[in-house]
Each structure stands twice: as structure tokens, then as C-alpha cells.
Amino acid sequence: MQSILSKNLGIKVNVAPVDNKRIWASMNEGTFDLSWAAYAADYDSPYSYLTLIYSGHLLARRTGYGNKEFDSLFDTIKSTSGKDNILRKYHEAEKILMADTVPVVPVKITRAAYLTNPKLKGAVFSFVNFSLTCLCR
């Protein structure tokens, strides 16, 4: 990641290896410039990932990020019904985030391959529990 940031964005990154206890303390105190973290969705919905940006979420608090417009829209998503209405709200939330300085940038989503019998019908494979690796700040 250090090489990618330097080569593609011209950002000089100094890496400081620290123990796990110090990593979490630094994240909780906000005494870092850039952090590398992983997250796995709890369920198959964009909502699970959008919670990372919501001001009340631990990751958003650790980055110091907050957007009242996004938070308000996110609160309405919780009580919105109907697939099309919910998808519209997710799209609105995405527009807000894309226009703002978002502190979480997905850099990798793990994938899995499934070997199934061609006779198997109706199986649904979800991305839930696949790890999303992101840069934070």
C-alpha cells in the first residue's frame, strides 16, 4: 500500500510497526494519519457498510468524520419500506458521500469461489462475511 500511494498519488508514507494494543489506542485517540482496517458485513445489504460512515458508529468516531445530512438520511433509511424506496435512499446517501471527504476508502473486497454441482438449483451465494479492507481517515 505504501508503494501504491507513493507511485499513484505522490504521497510519501512512513510506516511505523506497532503492537496491537498501541494500534487500538491510537485509533481511539485519533492520533494517526492513515489506518488500514478490515470489516465484514453482518448481512447482505448496503446498510451494513453505510453504518461505517454514520456518526454514531465506532469507525466514524475514530476518524472524526461526521455529516449531518448523511446521518439524517441514514436515519430515514432505517424506517423506509419498499425495495425501490430503500434503493433510492441508498443512492442519495452515496451522492452525499461522494461529494464529501469520506474517511473510509474501500481498497479490496475478498472473494470466494464455490464448486457446485450443475444439478444444484436455487442456491444463493452472498458476500456476507467477506472482508472489506479499507483505508481510514
CYANA upper distance limits for C-alpha pairs under 8 A (distance plus 0.5 A):
  1 MET  CA      5 LEU  CA      6.63
  2 GLN  CA      6 SER  CA      6.72
  2 GLN  CA     12 LYS  CA      8.26
  2 GLN  CA     13 VAL  CA      6.32
  2 GLN  CA     14 ASN  CA      8.32
  2 GLN  CA     15 VAL  CA      8.19
  3 SER  CA      7 LYS  CA      6.40
  4 ILE  CA      8 ASN  CA      6.28
  4 ILE  CA      9 LEU  CA      8.22
  5 LEU  CA      9 LEU  CA      5.80
  5 LEU  CA     10 GLY  CA      6.98
  5 LEU  CA     11 ILE  CA      6.06
  5 LEU  CA     12 LYS  CA      7.88
  5 LEU  CA     13 VAL  CA      8.03
  6 SER  CA     10 GLY  CA      5.02
  6 SER  CA     11 ILE  CA      5.16
  6 SER  CA     12 LYS  CA      6.01
  6 SER  CA     13 VAL  CA      7.61
  7 LYS  CA     11 ILE  CA      8.29
 18 VAL  CA     22 ARG  CA      6.78
 18 VAL  CA     23 ILE  CA      6.99
 19 ASP  CA     23 ILE  CA      6.86
 20 ASN  CA     24 TRP  CA      6.92
 21 LYS  CA     25 ALA  CA      6.79
 22 ARG  CA     26 SER  CA      6.42
 23 ILE  CA     27 MET  CA      6.68
 24 TRP  CA     28 ASN  CA      6.53
 25 ALA  CA     29 GLU  CA      6.54
 26 SER  CA     30 GLY  CA      6.33
 26 SER  CA     31 THR  CA      5.61
 26 SER  CA     32 PHE  CA      6.81
 27 MET  CA     31 THR  CA      7.04
 27 MET  CA     32 PHE  CA      7.27
 27 MET  CA     35 SER  CA      8.48
 27 MET  CA     62 ARG  CA      6.28
 27 MET  CA     63 THR  CA      8.26
 28 ASN  CA     62 ARG  CA      5.99
 29 GLU  CA     62 ARG  CA      7.76
 30 GLY  CA     62 ARG  CA      6.35
 30 GLY  CA     63 THR  CA      6.95
 30 GLY  CA     64 GLY  CA      7.96
 33 ASP  CA    137 ARG  CA      7.06
 34 LEU  CA    135 LEU  CA      7.21
 34 LEU  CA    136 CYS  CA      6.32
 34 LEU  CA    137 ARG  CA      6.13
 35 SER  CA    135 LEU  CA      6.11
 35 SER  CA    136 CYS  CA      5.57
 35 SER  CA    137 ARG  CA      7.37
 36 TRP  CA    133 THR  CA      7.73
 36 TRP  CA    134 CYS  CA      6.44
 36 TRP  CA    135 LEU  CA      5.35
 36 TRP  CA    136 CYS  CA      6.86
 37 ALA  CA    133 THR  CA      6.21
 37 ALA  CA    134 CYS  CA      6.03
 37 ALA  CA    135 LEU  CA      6.99
 37 ALA  CA    136 CYS  CA      7.78
 38 ALA  CA    131 SER  CA      6.60
 38 ALA  CA    132 LEU  CA      5.89
 38 ALA  CA    133 THR  CA      4.72
 38 ALA  CA    134 CYS  CA      6.64
 39 TYR  CA    131 SER  CA      5.92
 39 TYR  CA    132 LEU  CA      5.54
 39 TYR  CA    133 THR  CA      6.86
 39 TYR  CA    134 CYS  CA      8.47
 40 ALA  CA    128 VAL  CA      7.39
 40 ALA  CA    129 ASN  CA      5.33
 40 ALA  CA    130 PHE  CA      5.99
 40 ALA  CA    131 SER  CA      5.00
 40 ALA  CA    132 LEU  CA      6.43
 41 ALA  CA     48 SER  CA      6.10
 41 ALA  CA     49 TYR  CA      7.05
 41 ALA  CA    127 PHE  CA      8.43
 41 ALA  CA    128 VAL  CA      5.80
 41 ALA  CA    129 ASN  CA      6.00
 41 ALA  CA    130 PHE  CA      7.50
 41 ALA  CA    131 SER  CA      8.01
 42 ASP  CA     48 SER  CA      6.74
 42 ASP  CA    128 VAL  CA      6.83
 42 ASP  CA    129 ASN  CA      7.20
 43 TYR  CA     48 SER  CA      7.02
 43 TYR  CA    128 VAL  CA      5.96
 43 TYR  CA    129 ASN  CA      8.32
 44 ASP  CA     48 SER  CA      8.01
 44 ASP  CA    126 SER  CA      7.09
 44 ASP  CA    127 PHE  CA      7.23
 44 ASP  CA    128 VAL  CA      6.01
 45 SER  CA     49 TYR  CA      8.13
 46 PRO  CA     50 LEU  CA      6.66
 46 PRO  CA     90 TYR  CA      8.01
 47 TYR  CA     51 THR  CA      6.69
 48 SER  CA     52 LEU  CA      8.17
 49 TYR  CA     53 ILE  CA      8.37
 50 LEU  CA     54 TYR  CA      7.21
 51 THR  CA     57 HIS  CA      6.80
 52 LEU  CA     57 HIS  CA      6.36
 52 LEU  CA     58 LEU  CA      8.07
 52 LEU  CA     59 LEU  CA      6.33
 52 LEU  CA     60 ALA  CA      6.54
 52 LEU  CA    104 VAL  CA      8.47
 53 ILE  CA     57 HIS  CA      7.44
 53 ILE  CA     59 LEU  CA      7.83
 53 ILE  CA     60 ALA  CA      5.81
 53 ILE  CA     65 TYR  CA      8.05
 53 ILE  CA     66 GLY  CA      8.18
 53 ILE  CA    102 VAL  CA      8.36
 53 ILE  CA    103 PRO  CA      8.34
 53 ILE  CA    104 VAL  CA      7.98
 54 TYR  CA     60 ALA  CA      6.82
 54 TYR  CA     66 GLY  CA      7.67
 54 TYR  CA     67 ASN  CA      8.44
 54 TYR  CA     70 PHE  CA      7.91
 54 TYR  CA     71 ASP  CA      6.29
 54 TYR  CA     74 PHE  CA      7.84
 55 SER  CA     60 ALA  CA      6.01
 55 SER  CA     61 ARG  CA      6.75
 55 SER  CA     65 TYR  CA      7.30
 55 SER  CA     66 GLY  CA      5.63
 55 SER  CA     67 ASN  CA      7.69
 55 SER  CA     71 ASP  CA      7.19
 56 GLY  CA     60 ALA  CA      7.55
 56 GLY  CA     61 ARG  CA      7.29
 57 HIS  CA     61 ARG  CA      6.75
 58 LEU  CA     62 ARG  CA      6.61
 59 LEU  CA     63 THR  CA      6.89
 60 ALA  CA     64 GLY  CA      6.62
 60 ALA  CA     65 TYR  CA      5.89
 60 ALA  CA     66 GLY  CA      7.58
 60 ALA  CA    103 PRO  CA      8.15
 61 ARG  CA     65 TYR  CA      6.95
 61 ARG  CA     66 GLY  CA      8.44
 63 THR  CA    103 PRO  CA      7.00
 63 THR  CA    136 CYS  CA      7.38
 63 THR  CA    137 ARG  CA      5.60
 64 GLY  CA    137 ARG  CA      8.43
 65 TYR  CA    102 VAL  CA      8.08
 65 TYR  CA    103 PRO  CA      7.00
 66 GLY  CA     71 ASP  CA      8.38
 67 ASN  CA     71 ASP  CA      6.63
 68 LYS  CA     72 SER  CA      6.50
 69 GLU  CA     73 LEU  CA      6.79
 69 GLU  CA     96 ILE  CA      8.17
 70 PHE  CA     74 PHE  CA      6.43
 70 PHE  CA     93 ALA  CA      6.56
 70 PHE  CA     96 ILE  CA      6.89
 70 PHE  CA     97 LEU  CA      7.95
 71 ASP  CA     75 ASP  CA      6.62
 72 SER  CA     76 THR  CA      7.04
 73 LEU  CA     77 ILE  CA      6.89
 73 LEU  CA     89 LYS  CA      7.78
 73 LEU  CA     93 ALA  CA      7.22
 74 PHE  CA     78 LYS  CA      7.27
 74 PHE  CA     93 ALA  CA      7.72
 75 ASP  CA     79 SER  CA      7.88
 76 THR  CA     80 THR  CA      6.67
 77 ILE  CA     86 ILE  CA      6.90
 77 ILE  CA     89 LYS  CA      6.91
 77 ILE  CA     90 TYR  CA      8.22
 80 THR  CA     85 ASN  CA      7.41
 80 THR  CA     86 ILE  CA      6.57
 81 SER  CA     85 ASN  CA      7.12
 81 SER  CA     86 ILE  CA      6.97
 82 GLY  CA     86 ILE  CA      6.69
 83 LYS  CA     87 LEU  CA      6.60
 84 ASP  CA     88 ARG  CA      6.66
 85 ASN  CA     89 LYS  CA      6.84
 86 ILE  CA     90 TYR  CA      6.76
 87 LEU  CA     91 HIS  CA      6.69
 88 ARG  CA     92 GLU  CA      6.76
 89 LYS  CA     93 ALA  CA      6.65
 90 TYR  CA     94 GLU  CA      6.62
 91 HIS  CA     95 LYS  CA      6.79
 92 GLU  CA     96 ILE  CA      6.94
 93 ALA  CA     97 LEU  CA      6.80
 94 GLU  CA     98 MET  CA      6.52
 95 LYS  CA     99 ALA  CA      6.72
 96 ILE  CA    100 ASP  CA      6.81
 97 LEU  CA    101 THR  CA      7.69
 97 LEU  CA    102 VAL  CA      6.61
 98 MET  CA    102 VAL  CA      7.85
102 VAL  CA    137 ARG  CA      8.42
103 PRO  CA    135 LEU  CA      8.34
103 PRO  CA    136 CYS  CA      5.84
103 PRO  CA    137 ARG  CA      4.83
104 VAL  CA    134 CYS  CA      6.75
104 VAL  CA    135 LEU  CA      6.19
104 VAL  CA    136 CYS  CA      5.04
104 VAL  CA    137 ARG  CA      6.79
105 VAL  CA    134 CYS  CA      5.74
105 VAL  CA    135 LEU  CA      5.68
105 VAL  CA    136 CYS  CA      6.98
106 PRO  CA    132 LEU  CA      7.22
106 PRO  CA    133 THR  CA      6.50
106 PRO  CA    134 CYS  CA      4.76
106 PRO  CA    135 LEU  CA      7.07
107 VAL  CA    132 LEU  CA      8.19
107 VAL  CA    133 THR  CA      6.35
107 VAL  CA    134 CYS  CA      5.70
107 VAL  CA    135 LEU  CA      7.51
108 LYS  CA    132 LEU  CA      6.41
108 LYS  CA    133 THR  CA      5.66
108 LYS  CA    134 CYS  CA      7.39
109 ILE  CA    130 PHE  CA      7.49
109 ILE  CA    131 SER  CA      6.46
109 ILE  CA    132 LEU  CA      5.11
109 ILE  CA    133 THR  CA      6.81
110 THR  CA    130 PHE  CA      6.23
110 THR  CA    131 SER  CA      6.11
110 THR  CA    132 LEU  CA      7.16
111 ARG  CA    127 PHE  CA      8.25
111 ARG  CA    130 PHE  CA      7.25
116 THR  CA    120 LEU  CA      7.38
